[in-house]
């Protein structure tokens, strides 16, 4: 069987996950980039073997949705021809590498990411599947808010540093030593008990009292972080989004046909290389002030078997009523898969309706319980009205 029904791990291409609409086949682009042929190939696979929908994940990956058991092997064969497969499921699971989409040829990001990916093929063997690396070597840090456990980035004075997530400062490294030091830090994480029962994250390990060895502590402050990117034109090309991070196969094929290549991002957006005008295609978000960017929602019912409600229909209806600068997270269950941090407003679907959490996450105590979707759409002030 292709699918393995296990919760708490990340799917891949070789090890897909079964969801309510079929198999989720996750594709990890090498170096965070797809060339035009690869992007067009993924679009064609989604149309032919999936349900035509492609997710953009917060790990800068893509997921083809709705693949059947019978179609999975054919998808794998085509991904292999497109050079988008790993040697085996273990190396695929370890290759969680974010690369800044704002990289340049002179900042070492591409070289370091390629070296890191190559070395992760052989280890460390016991890293949790959600453990990840960020290669963010520009003069400003674009990935500071993205999920990663070990970061290769610039210090405030321009030095290359390696920093454990959860500590403020990093240790200086030469470009040729950066990946070696990052992997040694990952080995320490495993050997010091950070990967218990196949799970664990660096920041939580350090908060729990793990004593970071002196060679990894460092005293260098990382460079300033950039503002959160929005749709628009950048020196590298056009940044576009998709509602709830989900593209149609037609939208991906369109981007493949007009861009030099596609750089994936952890913000559920794509940077289309070389474009000097914003692309115009149904399903793409091209305006920085689009209200749909204020809401996050998981796939919901019926796509996810654990969800208690259609989350995205409700989120889309409420989006125009969310104040600029605030955020709404609509979750189909208490797991909060689409957004683990706090949000100004969080709605959690239950068997009794929606629970409302203000200024928290799906794991916090709700302010109101049992709200119906119809009630909130008819009177959206219930979300902000104090009771």
C-alpha positions in Angstrom: 0.0 0.0 0.0 1.3 3.5 -0.8 -0.4 5.3 2.0 0.4 5.1 5.7 -2.2 6.5 8.1 -0.1 8.0 10.8 -0.6 11.4 12.5 2.2 13.7 13.6 4.6 13.2 10.6 5.1 15.0 7.3 4.1 13.3 4.1 6.4 13.0 1.1 6.3 11.8 -2.4 7.7 8.3 -1.6 5.6 8.2 1.6 2.3 10.0 1.0 -0.4 10.6 3.5 -4.0 9.5 3.2 -6.5 12.3 3.6 -10.2 12.7 3.0 -9.8 13.4 -0.7 -7.1 10.8 -1.4 -3.4 10.7 -1.1 -1.3 13.8 -0.3 1.9 13.6 -2.4 4.4 16.2 -1.0 7.1 17.4 -3.3 10.3 19.0 -1.9 11.9 21.2 -4.6 15.7 21.1 -4.5 17.1 24.4 -3.4 13.6 25.7 -3.0 13.2 26.1 -6.7 11.3 24.6 -9.6 12.4 25.2 -13.2 9.7 25.8 -15.8 9.6 22.1 -16.9 9.3 20.8 -13.4 6.5 23.2 -12.5 4.6 22.4 -15.7 5.1 18.7 -15.0 3.7 19.0 -11.5 0.6 20.9 -12.9 0.1 18.1 -15.4 0.3 15.4 -12.7 -2.2 17.2 -10.5 -4.6 17.4 -13.4 -4.2 13.8 -14.6 -3.7 11.8 -11.3 -5.0 14.1 -8.6 -8.1 16.3 -8.1 -6.4 19.3 -9.8 -5.5 21.1 -6.6 -2.0 21.8 -5.3 -1.2 22.9 -1.8 1.6 25.4 -0.9 3.0 24.4 2.5 4.6 26.5 5.2 7.8 24.4 4.6 8.0 25.8 1.0 6.9 22.5 -0.5 4.0 21.5 -2.8 1.4 18.8 -2.3 -0.6 17.2 -5.1 -4.0 16.4 -3.6 -6.5 13.6 -4.4 -4.0 11.0 -5.8 -5.4 7.4 -5.9 -3.4 4.4 -4.8 -3.3 3.2 -8.4 -2.0 6.6 -9.7 0.7 7.0 -7.0 3.3 4.9 -8.8 2.7 6.7 -12.0 3.2 10.0 -10.2 6.5 8.7 -8.7 7.8 7.6 -12.1 7.1 11.1 -13.5 8.6 12.9 -10.5 11.8 10.8 -11.0 12.0 11.9 -14.6 11.7 15.5 -13.4 14.5 15.0 -10.9 12.2 15.7 -7.9 12.7 12.4 -6.0 15.0 11.4 -3.2 16.8 8.1 -3.0 14.6 6.7 -0.3 11.9 7.8 2.2 14.4 8.3 5.0 16.5 10.9 3.1 13.4 12.5 1.8 12.1 13.0 5.3 15.4 14.6 6.4 15.6 17.0 3.5 13.7 19.8 5.2 15.7 22.8 3.9 14.2 26.3 3.6 16.1 28.7 1.2 15.4 32.4 1.1 13.6 33.3 -2.1 15.5 36.6 -2.1 18.9 34.9 -2.5 21.5 36.2 -4.9 24.4 34.6 -6.7 26.8 36.3 -4.4 25.4 35.4 -0.9 26.3 31.7 -0.8 22.7 30.6 -0.2 22.4 28.3 -3.2 25.8 26.7 -2.8 25.2 26.1 1.0 21.7 24.7 0.4 22.9 22.2 -2.3 25.7 21.0 0.0 23.4 20.6 2.9 20.8 18.7 0.9 23.5 16.4 -0.4 24.8 15.6 3.1 21.4 15.1 4.5 21.0 12.0 2.3 23.2 10.1 4.6 22.2 11.5 8.0 21.8 12.3 10.8 19.5 9.2 10.7 17.4 10.0 13.8 16.2 13.5 13.1 12.5 14.0 13.6 10.6 14.5 10.4 9.5 18.0 11.3 13.1 19.1 12.1 14.3 21.6 9.6 17.1 23.9 8.4 17.0 27.5 7.1 19.6 28.9 4.7 19.1 32.7 4.9 22.3 34.3 3.9 21.2 37.7 2.5 22.0 41.0 4.1 18.7 40.8 5.9 16.9 37.7 7.2 13.8 36.8 5.3 13.2 33.5 7.1 13.4 34.7 10.7 9.8 34.0 11.3 9.7 30.7 9.4 9.8 27.3 11.1 13.4 26.0 11.3 15.6 24.4 14.0 19.1 25.3 12.7 19.8 28.5 10.8 22.7 29.4 8.5 22.4 33.2 8.2 24.3 36.5 8.3 25.5 38.2 11.4 24.7 41.9 11.9 28.2 42.8 10.6 27.9 40.5 7.6 29.6 37.4 8.9 28.2 34.0 8.2 26.9 32.3 11.3 25.2 29.1 12.4 22.5 29.6 15.0 20.3 27.1 17.0 16.7 28.1 16.9 15.7 29.4 20.4 19.0 31.2 21.1 19.7 34.9 20.2 23.2 34.6 19.0 25.1 32.4 16.6 28.7 31.2 16.1 30.9 32.5 13.2 31.7 30.0 10.5 33.7 30.1 7.2 31.5 29.4 4.1 33.2 26.0 3.7 32.5 25.0 7.3 28.9 26.2 7.7 27.1 23.0 6.6 29.6 20.8 8.7 28.8 22.9 11.8 25.1 22.9 11.1 25.1 19.1 10.9 27.2 18.7 14.0 24.6 20.8 15.8 21.9 18.5 14.5 23.9 15.5 15.8 24.2 17.2 19.2 20.4 17.7 19.2 19.8 14.0 18.7 22.5 12.7 21.0 21.4 15.0 23.9 17.9 13.6 23.8 16.1 16.2 21.6 14.5 13.6 19.4 12.4 11.7 21.8 9.9 9.1 20.3 10.8 10.4 16.8 9.7 14.0 17.6 11.2 17.2 19.0 12.2 20.7 18.0 15.4 22.6 18.8 13.8 25.6 20.5 11.7 23.4 22.8 14.8 21.3 23.6 16.7 24.4 24.7 13.8 25.8 26.7 13.6 22.5 28.5 17.2 23.1 29.8 19.4 21.3 27.3 22.9 22.7 27.7 24.1 24.0 24.3 27.9 23.1 23.9 30.2 26.1 23.9 31.2 25.6 20.2 27.6 26.3 19.2 26.8 29.2 21.5 28.6 32.1 19.8 28.2 35.8 20.5 27.2 37.2 17.1 23.9 38.9 16.7 22.0 37.9 13.5 21.2 40.5 10.8 18.0 42.5 10.9 14.9 40.7 9.7 12.8 41.8 6.8 9.2 42.8 7.0 6.7 39.9 6.2 6.6 39.7 2.4 3.4 40.5 0.5 2.3 40.0 -3.1 4.1 42.4 -5.4 7.1 43.0 -7.5 10.6 42.4 -6.1 14.0 42.6 -7.8 13.9 38.8 -8.2 10.5 38.8 -9.8 6.8 38.7 -8.9 5.5 37.4 -5.6 2.1 35.9 -5.9 -0.2 34.1 -3.4 -3.1 31.7 -3.5 -6.2 31.7 -1.3 -5.4 29.4 1.7 -2.2 28.4 0.0 -4.0 26.3 -2.7 -3.4 26.5 -6.4 -5.3 25.0 -9.3 -3.2 23.0 -11.8 -4.1 25.7 -14.4 -2.7 28.5 -12.3 0.6 26.6 -11.7 0.8 25.8 -15.4 0.3 29.5 -16.2 3.2 30.5 -13.9 5.4 27.8 -15.4 4.7 29.3 -18.9 5.6 32.9 -18.1 8.4 32.7 -15.5 12.1 31.7 -15.7 11.6 29.5 -12.7 9.5 29.4 -9.5 11.0 30.0 -6.0 8.9 28.4 -3.2 8.4 30.3 0.1 7.2 29.4 3.6 4.5 32.0 3.3 2.4 30.0 1.0 3.4 32.2 -1.9 5.5 31.8 -5.0 8.2 34.1 -6.4 8.0 33.9 -10.2 11.5 34.7 -11.4 12.2 37.4 -13.9 8.7 38.9 -14.1 8.5 42.7 -14.2 4.7 42.9 -14.2 2.2 41.1 -11.9 0.8 38.0 -13.6 -2.9 37.9 -14.3 -4.5 34.5 -13.8 -7.6 33.4 -12.0 -6.8 32.0 -8.6 -3.6 34.1 -8.0 -3.5 36.8 -5.3 -1.6 39.7 -6.7 -2.6 42.6 -4.4 -0.8 43.1 -1.1 -4.0 44.4 0.6 -6.2 41.5 -0.5 -8.4 40.6 2.6 -8.0 36.9 2.0 -4.4 37.3 3.2 -5.7 38.0 6.7 -7.1 34.6 7.1 -5.6 31.1 7.4 -7.7 27.9 7.2 -6.8 24.2 6.9 -8.3 22.1 4.2 -11.3 21.3 6.4 -14.2 18.9 5.6 -14.5 16.9 3.5 -10.9 17.0 2.4 -9.7 16.1 5.9 -11.3 13.3 7.8 -10.5 14.9 11.1 -12.2 18.2 10.4 -15.7 19.0 11.8 -16.6 21.7 9.3 -15.9 23.4 5.9 -13.3 25.8 7.2 -12.5 27.6 4.0 -16.0 28.7 3.0 -16.4 30.3 6.4 -12.9 31.9 6.3 -13.6 33.4 2.9 -16.9 34.8 4.0 -15.3 36.4 7.1 -12.1 37.7 5.5 -13.5 41.1 4.4 -14.6 41.8 8.0 -11.1 41.2 9.5 -9.4 44.4 10.4 -6.2 45.2 8.5 -3.2 44.1 10.5 -5.1 41.4 12.3 -5.5 37.7 11.5 -8.1 35.0 11.6 -7.3 31.3 11.9 -10.1 28.8 11.1 -9.3 25.3 12.1 -11.3 22.2 11.4 -10.2 20.6 14.7 -8.1 21.3 17.7 -4.8 20.3 16.1 -4.3 23.6 14.3 -2.3 22.1 11.5 -2.5 25.2 9.2 -1.3 27.7 11.8 0.3 26.7 15.2 1.1 30.3 16.5 -1.4 32.6 18.1 -3.8 34.7 16.0 -5.9 37.7 16.8 -8.9 35.4 16.3 -9.0 31.6 16.2 -12.1 29.6 15.4 -11.9 25.9 16.2 -14.6 23.5 14.7 -16.1 21.0 17.1 -19.1 18.6 17.0 -21.1 21.4 18.7 -20.1 24.3 16.4 -17.1 26.7 16.5 -15.2 27.7 19.6 -13.7 31.3 19.5 -10.3 32.0 21.0 -9.1 35.6 21.1 -5.4 36.3 21.0 -4.4 32.7 21.2 -4.2 29.4 19.4 -6.3 26.2 19.0 -4.8 24.9 22.3 -6.0 27.9 24.4 -9.3 28.2 26.3 -12.1 29.7 24.2 -14.0 32.9 25.0 -17.2 31.6 23.3 -18.3 28.1 22.4 -20.8 26.6 20.0 -21.0 29.4 17.4 -22.6 28.5 14.1 -21.1 29.5 10.8 -24.4 31.1 9.7 -24.5 33.2 12.9 -21.0 34.5 12.4 -21.6 35.3 8.7 -24.8 37.1 9.5 -23.3 39.0 12.5 -19.6 39.1 12.2 -19.4 41.5 15.1 -19.7 38.5 17.4 -16.0 37.8 16.7 -14.8 41.0 18.3 -17.7 41.9 20.7 -16.6 41.4 24.3 -18.9 39.3 26.5 
